[in-house]
């Protein structure tokens, strides 16, 4: 199960163009028994996800949960202490359901200053260590710096970027699955 925001919900794209859809098709073509349950919602923050996670876990009973959240918290300047608390709760609830969990290390634009930006990114490493959770690298690192791969808002990847994200996530999810056996 993927718990994410607009980056995984395919903001500004047709669903058939979004990386999650492309990755699911790749798994199907390779006859890999992996089903991605995408609960990503544009604009979702960690506190929004906390309101929904129990229902998602109960309904879908996932074996694995990938948390790709926090970008909207960071863009809005939410306190780092609150971000860490919410990420920890999301991870712990997922663990308690019996799922193996990965936390994606989100990065944000530097407009809130170097101190906030550094503390924001470091919070993911901290939560992963404290909860013994797999830390997955951010799929936007190389894409966000290439204007040809971004929508006009400079926040969301365009259709051209989606196959790149699919391939990145295919590799990273394989690493995670191999490490969680």
Residue frames as a rotation matrix with the C-alpha (Angstrom) as fourth column:
UNK 1
0.590 0.808 0.000 0.00
0.808 -0.590 0.000 0.00
0.000 0.000 -1.000 0.00
UNK 2
-0.549 -0.716 0.433 1.28
0.729 -0.663 -0.172 3.44
0.410 0.221 0.885 -0.91
UNK 3
0.530 0.609 -0.590 0.37
0.798 -0.593 0.105 6.36
-0.286 -0.527 -0.800 1.34
UNK 4
-0.543 -0.816 0.197 1.33
0.822 -0.468 0.325 9.52
-0.173 0.338 0.925 -0.47
UNK 5
-0.071 0.430 -0.900 0.53
0.089 -0.896 -0.435 12.94
-0.993 -0.111 0.026 -1.80
UNK 6
0.697 0.465 -0.546 0.16
-0.410 -0.368 -0.835 14.55
-0.589 0.806 -0.066 -5.24
UNK 7
-0.191 -0.869 -0.456 3.51
-0.950 0.048 0.307 13.17
-0.245 0.492 -0.835 -6.43
UNK 8
-0.948 -0.111 0.300 2.11
-0.081 0.990 0.114 9.64
-0.309 0.084 -0.947 -6.22
UNK 9
-0.064 0.994 0.089 -1.48
0.239 0.102 -0.966 10.59
-0.969 -0.041 -0.244 -7.02
UNK 10
-0.402 -0.172 0.899 -0.47
0.897 0.120 0.425 11.77
-0.181 0.978 0.106 -10.49
UNK 11
0.183 0.479 -0.859 -1.38
0.370 -0.843 -0.391 15.42
-0.911 -0.246 -0.331 -10.04
UNK 12
0.103 -0.053 -0.993 -2.02
-0.626 -0.779 -0.023 17.16
-0.773 0.625 -0.113 -13.36
UNK 13
-0.809 -0.435 -0.396 -1.82
-0.585 0.520 0.623 13.90
-0.065 0.735 -0.675 -15.32
UNK 14
0.373 0.809 -0.455 -4.16
-0.763 0.546 0.345 11.23
0.528 0.218 0.821 -16.62
UNK 15
0.581 -0.120 0.805 -3.97
-0.633 0.556 0.539 8.19
-0.513 -0.822 0.247 -14.33
UNK 16
0.928 -0.200 0.316 -2.61
0.335 0.818 -0.467 6.09
-0.165 0.539 0.826 -17.20
UNK 17
0.532 -0.769 0.354 0.42
-0.025 -0.433 -0.901 8.45
0.846 0.470 -0.249 -17.31
UNK 18
0.592 -0.234 0.771 1.23
-0.780 -0.405 0.477 8.35
0.200 -0.884 -0.423 -13.58
UNK 19
-0.373 -0.907 -0.194 4.20
-0.808 0.420 -0.412 6.38
0.456 0.003 -0.890 -12.27
UNK 20
-0.462 0.232 0.856 2.13
-0.609 0.619 -0.496 4.16
-0.645 -0.750 -0.145 -9.97
UNK 21
0.665 0.747 -0.001 -0.06
-0.451 0.401 -0.797 3.02
-0.595 0.531 0.603 -12.88
UNK 22
0.487 -0.571 -0.661 3.02
-0.745 0.123 -0.655 2.50
0.455 0.812 -0.366 -15.08
UNK 23
-0.578 -0.731 0.363 4.74
-0.809 0.458 -0.368 0.48
0.103 -0.506 -0.856 -12.34
UNK 24
-0.038 0.644 0.764 1.68
-0.505 0.647 -0.571 -1.70
-0.862 -0.408 0.300 -11.78
UNK 25
0.850 0.331 -0.410 1.59
-0.504 0.285 -0.815 -2.43
-0.153 0.899 0.409 -15.52
UNK 26
-0.003 -0.936 -0.353 5.29
-0.845 0.191 -0.499 -3.34
0.535 0.297 -0.791 -15.45
UNK 27
-0.586 -0.145 0.797 4.68
-0.675 0.631 -0.382 -5.79
-0.447 -0.762 -0.468 -12.59
UNK 28
0.434 0.838 0.331 1.74
-0.412 0.511 -0.755 -7.30
-0.801 0.191 0.567 -14.50
UNK 29
0.696 -0.219 -0.684 3.79
-0.678 0.114 -0.726 -7.64
0.237 0.969 -0.069 -17.70
UNK 30
-0.378 -0.915 -0.140 6.52
-0.737 0.389 -0.553 -9.41
0.560 -0.106 -0.821 -15.76
UNK 31
0.343 0.656 -0.673 3.92
-0.035 0.725 0.688 -11.53
0.939 -0.213 0.271 -13.93
UNK 32
-0.832 -0.550 -0.074 5.23
0.112 -0.036 -0.993 -10.32
0.544 -0.834 0.092 -10.55
UNK 33
-0.010 0.906 -0.422 2.58
0.765 0.279 0.580 -10.87
0.643 -0.318 -0.697 -7.88
UNK 34
-0.768 -0.256 -0.587 2.70
0.577 -0.673 -0.462 -7.30
-0.277 -0.694 0.665 -6.60
UNK 35
0.147 0.850 0.506 -0.42
0.833 -0.382 0.401 -5.17
0.534 0.362 -0.764 -6.30
UNK 36
-0.902 -0.432 -0.005 0.00
0.383 -0.795 -0.470 -1.50
0.198 -0.426 0.883 -5.50
UNK 37
0.260 0.944 -0.204 -2.88
0.951 -0.213 0.226 -0.07
0.170 -0.253 -0.952 -3.50
UNK 38
-0.683 -0.565 0.464 -2.50
0.552 -0.814 -0.179 3.64
0.479 0.134 0.868 -4.06
UNK 39
0.308 0.773 -0.555 -4.09
0.951 -0.264 0.159 5.79
-0.024 -0.577 -0.816 -1.35
UNK 40
-0.720 -0.667 -0.191 -2.18
0.651 -0.744 0.148 8.91
-0.241 -0.018 0.970 -2.42
UNK 41
0.498 0.864 0.066 -4.21
0.863 -0.487 -0.138 12.13
-0.087 0.126 -0.988 -2.35
UNK 42
-0.186 -0.534 0.825 -3.12
0.585 -0.735 -0.343 15.49
0.789 0.419 0.449 -3.71
UNK 43
0.057 0.127 0.990 -2.51
-0.452 -0.881 0.139 17.94
0.890 -0.455 0.007 -0.89
UNK 44
0.791 0.328 -0.517 -2.32
0.226 0.629 0.744 15.20
0.569 -0.705 0.423 1.74
UNK 45
0.036 -0.736 0.676 -0.34
-0.796 -0.430 -0.426 16.00
0.604 -0.522 -0.602 4.87
UNK 46
-0.774 -0.396 -0.494 0.85
-0.051 0.817 -0.575 13.62
0.631 -0.420 -0.652 7.56
UNK 47
-0.829 0.513 0.223 -2.00
-0.303 -0.078 -0.950 14.64
-0.470 -0.855 0.220 9.87
UNK 48
0.051 0.839 -0.542 -4.57
-0.997 0.014 -0.073 14.01
-0.054 0.544 0.837 7.09
UNK 49
-0.170 -0.196 -0.966 -3.13
-0.477 0.874 -0.093 10.53
0.863 0.444 -0.242 6.57
UNK 50
-0.978 -0.204 0.051 -3.27
-0.132 0.409 -0.903 9.79
0.164 -0.890 -0.426 10.30
UNK 51
-0.368 0.919 0.143 -7.03
-0.773 -0.217 -0.597 10.35
-0.517 -0.330 0.790 10.19
UNK 52
0.474 0.597 -0.647 -7.38
-0.879 0.372 -0.300 7.70
0.061 0.711 0.701 7.45
UNK 53
-0.419 -0.806 -0.418 -4.63
-0.811 0.539 -0.226 5.15
0.408 0.244 -0.880 8.04
UNK 54
-0.653 0.194 0.732 -6.56
-0.437 0.693 -0.574 2.87
-0.619 -0.694 -0.368 10.40
UNK 55
0.459 0.888 0.022 -9.37
-0.422 0.239 -0.875 2.46
-0.782 0.392 0.484 7.86
UNK 56
0.408 -0.379 -0.830 -6.89
-0.880 0.080 -0.469 1.89
0.244 0.922 -0.301 5.01
UNK 57
-0.674 -0.732 0.099 -4.98
-0.726 0.630 -0.277 -0.75
0.141 -0.259 -0.956 6.98
UNK 58
-0.413 0.607 0.679 -8.18
-0.315 0.605 -0.732 -2.49
-0.855 -0.516 -0.058 8.03
UNK 59
0.604 0.718 -0.347 -9.70
-0.531 0.038 -0.847 -2.42
-0.594 0.695 0.404 4.54
UNK 60
0.604 -0.396 -0.691 -6.64
-0.710 0.124 -0.693 -3.38
0.361 0.910 -0.206 2.50
UNK 61
0.845 -0.304 0.441 -4.61
-0.143 0.665 0.733 -5.45
-0.516 -0.682 0.519 5.01
UNK 62
0.736 -0.584 -0.344 -1.34
-0.502 -0.129 -0.855 -4.70
0.454 0.802 -0.388 3.17
UNK 63
0.750 -0.591 -0.296 1.78
0.656 0.720 0.225 -6.80
0.080 -0.363 0.928 3.60
UNK 64
-0.435 -0.900 -0.040 3.91
0.898 -0.436 0.055 -3.72
-0.067 -0.012 0.998 2.88
UNK 65
0.774 0.610 -0.167 3.35
0.601 -0.792 -0.110 0.01
-0.200 -0.015 -0.980 3.37
UNK 66
-0.404 -0.835 0.373 5.35
0.892 -0.450 -0.041 2.74
0.202 0.316 0.927 1.66
UNK 67
0.528 0.527 -0.666 4.94
0.692 -0.721 -0.023 6.20
-0.492 -0.449 -0.746 3.19
UNK 68
-0.503 -0.567 0.652 5.66
0.830 -0.527 0.183 9.03
0.240 0.633 0.736 0.72
UNK 69
0.609 0.783 0.124 4.49
0.652 -0.584 0.483 11.99
0.451 -0.214 -0.867 2.77
UNK 70
0.184 -0.450 -0.874 5.63
0.816 -0.425 0.391 15.22
-0.547 -0.785 0.289 4.33
UNK 71
-0.635 -0.467 0.615 6.18
0.756 -0.539 0.371 17.47
0.158 0.701 0.696 1.32
UNK 72
0.107 0.767 0.633 2.95
0.389 -0.618 0.683 19.35
0.915 0.173 -0.364 1.94
UNK 73
0.751 0.055 -0.658 3.81
0.658 -0.140 0.740 19.65
-0.051 -0.989 -0.141 5.64
UNK 74
-0.162 -0.955 -0.249 7.20
0.852 -0.262 0.453 21.11
-0.498 -0.139 0.856 4.73
UNK 75
-0.529 0.021 0.848 5.93
0.653 -0.628 0.423 23.51
0.542 0.778 0.319 2.08
UNK 76
0.476 0.801 0.364 3.49
0.276 -0.529 0.802 24.87
0.835 -0.281 -0.473 4.67
UNK 77
-0.302 -0.738 0.603 6.24
-0.387 -0.483 -0.785 25.22
0.871 -0.470 -0.140 7.26
UNK 78
0.801 0.586 -0.122 4.73
-0.163 0.410 0.898 22.80
0.576 -0.699 0.424 9.80
UNK 79
0.392 -0.676 0.624 6.92
-0.908 -0.174 0.381 22.36
-0.149 -0.716 -0.682 12.89
UNK 80
-0.258 -0.612 -0.748 9.55
-0.670 0.671 -0.318 19.62
0.696 0.419 -0.583 12.46
UNK 81
-0.870 -0.043 0.491 8.61
-0.449 0.479 -0.754 18.16
-0.203 -0.877 -0.436 15.85
UNK 82
0.090 0.986 0.142 5.03
-0.638 0.167 -0.752 17.66
-0.765 -0.023 0.644 14.60
UNK 83
0.360 -0.048 -0.932 6.22
-0.875 0.330 -0.355 16.15
0.324 0.943 0.077 11.30
UNK 84
-0.664 -0.703 -0.256 8.39
-0.545 0.689 -0.478 13.63
0.512 -0.178 -0.840 13.16
UNK 85
-0.649 0.499 0.575 5.55
-0.463 0.340 -0.818 12.76
-0.604 -0.797 0.010 15.54
UNK 86
0.402 0.874 -0.271 3.10
-0.744 0.140 -0.653 12.16
-0.533 0.465 0.707 12.67
UNK 87
0.130 -0.424 -0.896 5.58
-0.804 0.484 -0.346 10.14
0.580 0.766 -0.278 10.60
UNK 88
-0.861 -0.460 0.218 6.38
-0.488 0.624 -0.610 8.03
0.145 -0.631 -0.762 13.66
UNK 89
-0.287 0.842 0.457 2.68
-0.514 0.267 -0.815 7.38
-0.808 -0.469 0.357 14.27
UNK 90
0.519 0.457 -0.722 2.11
-0.851 0.195 -0.488 6.43
-0.083 0.868 0.490 10.62
UNK 91
-0.289 -0.727 -0.623 5.04
-0.671 0.618 -0.410 4.02
0.683 0.299 -0.667 10.72
UNK 92
-0.881 -0.086 0.465 4.03
-0.442 0.500 -0.745 2.52
-0.168 -0.862 -0.478 14.06
UNK 93
0.099 0.983 0.155 0.40
-0.687 0.181 -0.703 2.00
-0.719 -0.037 0.694 13.02
UNK 94
0.457 0.005 -0.889 1.61
-0.822 0.385 -0.420 0.28
0.341 0.923 0.180 9.85
UNK 95
-0.640 -0.740 -0.208 4.01
-0.549 0.630 -0.550 -1.93
0.538 -0.237 -0.809 11.82
UNK 96
-0.653 0.434 0.620 1.24
-0.546 0.297 -0.783 -2.80
-0.524 -0.850 0.043 14.30
UNK 97
0.433 0.849 -0.303 -0.94
-0.823 0.235 -0.517 -3.99
-0.368 0.473 0.801 11.42
UNK 98
0.480 -0.337 0.810 1.78
0.170 0.942 0.291 -6.52
-0.861 -0.002 0.509 10.58
UNK 99
0.970 -0.091 0.226 3.06
0.210 -0.159 -0.965 -4.72
0.124 0.983 -0.135 7.48
UNK 100
-0.061 -0.996 -0.069 6.67
0.929 -0.082 0.362 -4.19
-0.366 -0.042 0.930 6.55
UNK 101
0.833 0.460 -0.308 7.22
0.404 -0.885 -0.230 -0.44
-0.379 0.067 -0.923 6.23
UNK 102
-0.295 -0.868 0.399 9.36
0.954 -0.294 0.064 1.87
0.062 0.400 0.915 4.14
UNK 103
0.571 0.349 -0.743 9.61
0.441 -0.894 -0.080 5.60
-0.693 -0.282 -0.664 4.68
UNK 104
0.335 -0.430 0.838 10.59
0.866 -0.209 -0.454 7.72
0.370 0.878 0.303 1.70
UNK 105
-0.231 -0.534 -0.813 13.01
0.760 -0.621 0.192 10.53
-0.607 -0.574 0.549 2.54
UNK 106
0.616 0.574 0.539 11.25
0.781 -0.534 -0.324 13.63
0.102 0.620 -0.778 1.22
UNK 107
-0.608 -0.735 -0.300 13.08
0.728 -0.667 0.158 16.83
-0.316 -0.123 0.941 0.34
UNK 108
0.556 0.819 -0.140 11.56
0.729 -0.562 -0.391 20.27
-0.399 0.115 -0.910 -0.03
UNK 109
0.387 -0.389 0.836 12.50
0.523 -0.653 -0.547 23.46
0.759 0.649 -0.049 -1.90
UNK 110
-0.386 -0.721 -0.576 14.91
0.878 -0.097 -0.468 25.65
0.282 -0.686 0.670 0.13
UNK 111
-0.195 0.311 0.930 12.58
0.196 -0.917 0.348 28.66
0.961 0.250 0.118 0.39
UNK 112
0.861 0.509 0.014 12.03
0.079 -0.162 0.984 28.23
0.503 -0.846 -0.179 4.15
UNK 113
0.497 -0.762 0.414 15.76
-0.859 -0.501 0.109 28.57
0.125 -0.410 -0.904 4.81
UNK 114
-0.130 -0.678 -0.723 18.67
-0.520 0.668 -0.532 26.17
0.844 0.307 -0.440 5.15
UNK 115
-0.821 -0.187 0.540 18.07
-0.571 0.300 -0.764 25.35
-0.019 -0.935 -0.353 8.81
UNK 116
0.081 0.940 0.333 14.44
-0.746 0.278 -0.605 24.30
-0.661 -0.200 0.723 8.33
UNK 117
0.560 0.120 -0.819 15.24
-0.769 0.442 -0.461 22.46
0.307 0.889 0.340 5.10
UNK 118
-0.468 -0.813 -0.346 18.09
-0.535 0.572 -0.621 20.51
0.703 -0.106 -0.703 6.74
UNK 119
-0.741 0.238 0.627 16.02
-0.557 0.303 -0.773 19.66
-0.374 -0.923 -0.092 9.84
UNK 120
0.345 0.917 -0.202 13.12
-0.862 0.224 -0.455 18.59
-0.372 0.331 0.867 7.61
UNK 121
0.370 -0.251 -0.895 15.23
-0.631 0.638 -0.440 16.14
0.682 0.728 0.078 5.60
UNK 122
-0.693 -0.720 0.027 17.08
-0.477 0.430 -0.767 14.84
0.541 -0.544 -0.641 8.67
UNK 123
-0.232 0.679 0.696 13.78
-0.910 0.101 -0.402 14.04
-0.344 -0.727 0.595 10.37
UNK 124
0.651 0.491 -0.579 13.24
-0.697 0.689 -0.200 11.11
0.300 0.533 0.791 7.98
UNK 125
-0.162 -0.806 -0.569 16.54
-0.203 0.592 -0.780 9.46
0.966 -0.011 -0.259 8.92
UNK 126
-0.774 -0.119 0.622 15.71
-0.610 -0.126 -0.782 10.03
0.172 -0.985 0.025 12.58
UNK 127
0.196 0.933 0.303 12.23
-0.939 0.267 -0.218 8.47
-0.284 -0.241 0.928 12.34
UNK 128
0.560 -0.027 -0.828 13.55
-0.492 0.794 -0.358 5.52
0.667 0.608 0.431 10.31
UNK 129
-0.511 -0.829 -0.226 16.25
-0.221 0.381 -0.898 4.82
0.831 -0.409 -0.378 12.91
UNK 130
-0.683 0.265 0.680 13.91
-0.726 -0.152 -0.670 5.22
-0.074 -0.952 0.296 15.89
UNK 131
0.317 0.920 0.231 11.27
-0.825 0.388 -0.411 2.91
-0.468 -0.060 0.882 14.40
UNK 132
-0.472 -0.600 0.646 13.65
-0.151 0.777 0.611 0.42
-0.869 0.191 -0.457 12.73
UNK 133
0.618 0.772 0.150 12.11
0.157 0.065 -0.985 1.25
-0.770 0.633 -0.081 9.35
UNK 134
-0.100 -0.606 0.789 13.54
0.934 0.217 0.285 1.00
-0.344 0.765 0.544 5.86
UNK 135
0.177 0.074 -0.981 14.51
-0.042 -0.996 -0.083 4.44
-0.983 0.056 -0.173 4.52
UNK 136
0.252 0.014 0.968 13.91
0.910 0.337 -0.242 4.80
-0.330 0.941 0.072 0.79
UNK 137
-0.757 -0.579 -0.304 15.59
0.430 -0.791 0.435 7.56
-0.492 0.198 0.848 -1.23
UNK 138
0.031 0.773 -0.634 13.47
-0.089 -0.630 -0.772 10.35
-0.996 0.080 0.049 -2.70
UNK 139
0.026 0.041 0.999 12.34
0.849 0.527 -0.044 9.76
-0.528 0.849 -0.021 -6.28
UNK 140
0.890 0.405 0.209 12.30
0.454 -0.754 -0.474 13.47
-0.034 0.517 -0.856 -7.15
UNK 141
0.374 -0.796 -0.475 15.96
0.288 -0.387 0.876 14.30
-0.881 -0.465 0.085 -6.44
UNK 142
-0.672 -0.698 0.249 17.18
0.428 -0.091 0.899 14.20
-0.604 0.711 0.360 -10.05
UNK 143
-0.191 0.703 0.685 13.83
0.962 -0.005 0.273 15.18
0.196 0.711 -0.676 -11.56
UNK 144
0.628 0.547 -0.553 13.11
0.698 -0.711 0.088 18.37
-0.345 -0.442 -0.828 -9.59
UNK 145
0.010 -0.723 -0.691 16.28
0.070 -0.689 0.722 20.04
-0.997 -0.056 0.044 -10.91
UNK 146
-0.881 -0.265 0.393 15.38
0.372 0.126 0.920 19.37
-0.293 0.956 -0.012 -14.57
UNK 147
-0.507 0.712 -0.485 12.77
-0.490 -0.702 -0.517 21.85
-0.709 -0.025 0.705 -15.83
UNK 148
-0.541 0.288 -0.790 12.00
-0.761 0.231 0.606 19.63
0.357 0.929 0.095 -18.82
UNK 149
-0.697 0.250 -0.672 10.65
0.312 0.950 0.031 17.01
0.646 -0.188 -0.740 -16.38
UNK 150
-0.766 0.377 -0.521 8.51
0.472 -0.221 -0.854 19.37
-0.437 -0.899 -0.009 -14.31
UNK 151
0.200 0.894 0.401 5.05
0.968 -0.244 0.063 20.85
0.154 0.375 -0.914 -14.73
UNK 152
0.042 -0.152 0.987 4.75
0.336 -0.929 -0.158 24.64
0.941 0.338 0.012 -14.92
UNK 153
0.886 0.347 0.309 4.26
-0.161 -0.395 0.904 24.87
0.436 -0.851 -0.294 -11.13
UNK 154
-0.033 -0.999 -0.019 7.83
-0.536 0.034 -0.843 23.54
0.843 -0.018 -0.537 -10.60
UNK 155
-0.194 0.028 0.981 6.51
-0.946 0.259 -0.195 21.24
-0.260 -0.965 -0.024 -7.87
UNK 156
0.443 0.531 0.722 5.03
-0.321 0.846 -0.425 18.30
-0.837 -0.043 0.545 -9.78
UNK 157
-0.668 -0.708 0.232 6.69
-0.078 0.376 0.924 15.98
-0.741 0.598 -0.306 -12.29
UNK 158
-0.031 0.641 -0.767 5.25
-0.938 -0.284 -0.200 15.97
-0.346 0.713 0.610 -15.81
UNK 159
0.871 0.476 0.122 4.30
-0.395 0.826 -0.401 13.00
-0.291 0.302 0.908 -18.00
UNK 160
0.531 -0.756 -0.384 7.85
-0.376 0.196 -0.906 12.75
0.759 0.625 -0.181 -19.38
UNK 161
-0.346 -0.689 0.636 9.16
-0.865 -0.028 -0.502 12.20
0.364 -0.724 -0.586 -15.83
UNK 162
0.461 0.684 0.565 6.75
-0.869 0.476 0.133 9.40
-0.178 -0.552 0.814 -14.94
UNK 163
0.871 -0.183 -0.457 8.62
-0.021 0.914 -0.406 6.51
0.492 0.363 0.792 -16.67
UNK 164
-0.182 -0.967 0.181 11.82
-0.232 -0.137 -0.963 7.72
0.956 -0.217 -0.199 -14.97
UNK 165
-0.243 0.187 0.952 10.09
-0.967 -0.120 -0.223 7.60
0.072 -0.975 0.210 -11.57
UNK 166
0.816 0.575 -0.068 8.58
-0.574 0.818 0.023 4.19
0.069 0.020 0.997 -12.43
UNK 167
0.519 -0.680 -0.518 12.03
0.088 0.645 -0.759 2.77
0.850 0.348 0.395 -13.17
UNK 168
-0.461 -0.645 0.609 13.55
-0.520 -0.360 -0.775 4.35
0.719 -0.674 -0.170 -10.06
UNK 169
0.022 0.576 0.817 10.75
-0.994 0.100 -0.043 2.97
-0.106 -0.811 0.575 -7.89
UNK 170
0.829 0.199 -0.523 10.95
-0.339 0.922 -0.187 -0.46
0.445 0.332 0.832 -9.52
UNK 171
-0.023 -0.945 -0.326 14.60
0.089 0.322 -0.942 -0.68
0.996 -0.051 0.076 -8.46
UNK 172
-0.626 -0.250 0.739 14.06
-0.613 -0.428 -0.664 0.82
0.482 -0.869 0.115 -5.00
UNK 173
0.391 0.820 0.419 11.03
-0.920 0.340 0.192 -1.34
0.015 -0.460 0.888 -4.21
UNK 174
0.664 -0.251 -0.704 13.02
-0.052 0.924 -0.379 -4.43
0.746 0.288 0.600 -5.26
UNK 175
-0.458 -0.884 0.093 15.79
-0.096 -0.055 -0.994 -3.42
0.884 -0.464 -0.060 -2.82
UNK 176
-0.362 0.409 0.837 13.22
-0.918 -0.312 -0.245 -2.89
0.161 -0.857 0.489 -0.06
UNK 177
0.711 0.690 -0.138 11.48
-0.670 0.723 0.166 -6.22
0.215 -0.026 0.976 -0.70
UNK 178
0.336 -0.676 -0.656 14.82
0.104 0.719 -0.688 -8.03
0.936 0.162 0.312 -0.74
UNK 179
-0.662 -0.641 0.390 15.84
-0.262 -0.289 -0.921 -6.41
0.702 -0.711 0.023 2.56
UNK 180
-0.279 0.652 0.705 12.52
-0.960 -0.210 -0.185 -7.22
0.028 -0.729 0.684 4.26
UNK 181
0.284 0.357 -0.890 12.53
-0.425 0.879 0.217 -10.98
0.860 0.317 0.401 3.67
